[in-house]
């Protein structure tokens, strides 16, 4: 091989035994973190958003460097999905429409909810989180976690939201068309609890942007800064974020808006 490439054998062995440069070692560390963030996002992050998340963690790397490493190792964003994706899109059940049509505003609580599932990586395996978000207050009114992303996990999150609801006025509950949300058990639960099912079209992730926005914030502010050893460790941290950080912050925001409105009136 050395003769064909016209290099000396001693030069080849010197190259093989040469230690990695500090720059190469830094690139290896950066690449490991890029892969972790990319996996956590479900394979959706491209280089610009990847650079933003790295910068939020205090990682010093230019956009060009991040893009170069991602391109070299075949890491792409956009529509590409990794194996083991979250729920396969199903046909929308008969009579179910998109009642939101990307109108994520709400004038009162418990009138419009959105729900979705995200994946959290741990050293023990995957943990799935399902949330129900109130579009008026941005509170997480229901949530559940499980190592399987099945319809029972989704129903438990909706049950938590339904139990906390004031009154029985119908509530629009919007989701994507994952198999958990199109299942008969899920649809029957909604029908028997004054919840109006609303669903996105296939491939229209923007139809559930409010829930995706919460997941993005959760990962930027918490998950991307953690390395969970077990699912229980992740569960405890996600509970702390939702119930002791996010929801209290949203309640304070709603209370401040109420005070401003009363002052005007």
N, C-alpha and C positions, 0 to 999 in steps of 0.2 A: 504493500500500500504506500509506503514512504517513497519507494522508487517511482511508482506511477505518479504520485503527486509532486515528485521532485523536491522532497524535504528530507533532512537528515533524521535518522532514527533518534539521535540524542536530542534533537530539537523537539521531536514529537513527544518523547517521554518527559521532557522538561515542561511542555505545555500541559500534559495530562496531570502532572503532580503539582502544578502551580495552584496555590490557593485562590479562592474567589476574591475579587476586589471588593472593597467596602461598598461600591456602587451596586455591584451584582448582588451582594447580600441584601442591601436595602430594597432592591427590586424584587427579590424573592419574598421578603416580608410583605411588601406592598401587594404583590400578586396574591398571596394567601388571603389578605384581607379583602381584596377585590372579589375573589371567588366566594368568600363567606357572604358578603353583602349581596352579590349577584344571586346566590342561592336563596337568601332570605327574601329577596324581592320576587321570587318566582320566575327569575330569568327575564325580568322586564326592564332593568336599568341599563341604559346606554352610558357612554362615557361622560356626557355633561352632568347627568344626575348622579352618576357614580362619583364624579369629582366633588359635587356639592356635599354628598354624604361623608366622604373622606375628610373634606375641609371641616365639616361640623364636628368630626372626631378629633380635630387638631392634627391630622396627617398632612405634612408638608409635601405636596406633589402637584406639579402643574397639570393642567388639562391635557396638554400634548403628551406628557409622560404616561398618564392614565390611559389615554386613547391608544397609545403605541403598545402598551403592555396587553390591553384587552384584544387588540387586533392580532398581535403576535400569537396569542394563546387561544384564539377563536372564541372569545367571550363577547357576545352580542346582546343588545337589548331589543326592544320592540316586541314583535309578536311571537318570537321563538319561545317555546315552552320546554322545560326540562321534563324528564320522565317522572311519573308519580305526581302529575299536576293535580291541582285542587278541583275535583269534581268535573265530570264531563258534561258539556252542555246538552240539555235534553229539549224535546219539543215542549213548547209552552202549553200547559193544560187548556182545554177548551174553555173559552169565556174569560180567560185571564188577559188583561191588557196592561200597558204601561201607563199607569195613572199619573205618574210624576212628570214624564216628558222633560226630564232634566230641570224641573222647577224645584229647587231644594230649599225654598223659603217656606216658612210656616209661621202663622200669626199666633198660634196657641200651642201649648204642649199637648202631647198625646193625640195629634192629628195626622202626622206623617212620621213614619219610622223607616229606616233602611237597615238592612242586615247583610252580612257577608262573612266569609271565612278567610283566615290567613294562616300561614305556616310559620312556626318558630322552630329553629334548629337547636338541638341539644346534643351533648355527647352520648346520651342514652338513646336518642332517636328523635323523630319528629313529634311535635306537639301542635295541635290545631286549636285555634281560638276563633270562636264565633261570637259576634257582638250584634246588639240591636241598638241603634243610635237614634235619638229623638232629634229631628231636624230643627225644632224650635230652640231648644236649650243646648244642643250638642252633647247632652249627657248620654252616657252609656247606660241605658235603662235595663238591659239584659245582656248576659254573657255566659258562656260555658266553655270548658276546655276538655279535650280528650285526645288520646293517641290515635283514634280513628275519626275520620271526617264523615260520619254517618248522619242519617236523618235524626237520630235520637239526640245527638249533640245540638243540632239546630233547634229542635223542639224545646229542649231544656232552656236555651237562651231566650226563646220567645215566651216560654212560660214565666220566666223571671220577670220579663217586661210586662206581661199581662197581669201578673199578681200585683205589681206596683201601680198599675194604671188607676187613675181616679175616674170612676163612672164606667159606663158601658157604651159610650159613643163610639161608632165605628172608626177604626184607625187604618190608614193606608200603610201597608208593610211592603216595602219594595226590596227586591233581590235580583240577582242574576238568574240564569236558567240552569244552574247546577242541579244535578240529580237529587240532591238532598232537598231542594226547594220545590221540585216538581213532584216529589213522592206523594203518594196518596195519604199517608199518615200526616205529613206536614200540612197538606191542603185541608184535610178534615179538621185538624186542630184549629187552623185559622178560621174556617167556616163556623165552628162552634163557639168561638170566642170573640165575635164581632171584629175580626181583623180582615181587611180587604187586601187580597193578594195582588201585587203589582210586580211585573217582571220586565227586565231589559230585553232588547233584541240580541241575537247572537253576535258576538264580536264587538259590541258597543260598550266598552268598559266605562266610558264617560257617563253612561246612564246611571251608574252607581258611584259617581265621583266622590260623594260626601263620605261614604264608608271607606273608600280607598284612601281618601285624604286622612282619615283618622289612623288607618293602619300605617301610612307613611310617616305620620307624626310620631306614632308609638315606636316605630323602629329607629327613626332618627334620634329621638330623645332618650330612648331606653335600650331597646334590644341590641342595637349596633354597638352599644358600649358595654355589653355583657358577653360572657362566655359561660353558658349554662352547662353544668356537669350532668344534671338529671332533669327529668320532666318536672319533678316536684319543686326543684329550685326555680325553674322557669315559671311554674304556676304561681308560686309565692310572689315572684317579682312582678308578674303581670297583674295579679290582684292588687298589689301595692300601687302600681301605676294607675290602674283604673279607678280604684275606690279611694285612694288617699292622695292622689295627685291630680288626675284629669277631672274627675267629677267634682271635687271641691272647687277647682279653678273655674269650671263652667257654672257652678251654682253662684259663685261670687260675681261672675260676669252678668248673669241673669238678674241678680239682686241689684247690681249697679244700674242696669238698664231700667229696672222698675223704679228706682229712686229718681232717675232722670225724667221718666215719663210722668211720675206723680208731681214733680217740681214744675213741669210744663203745664200740667192740668190745674 
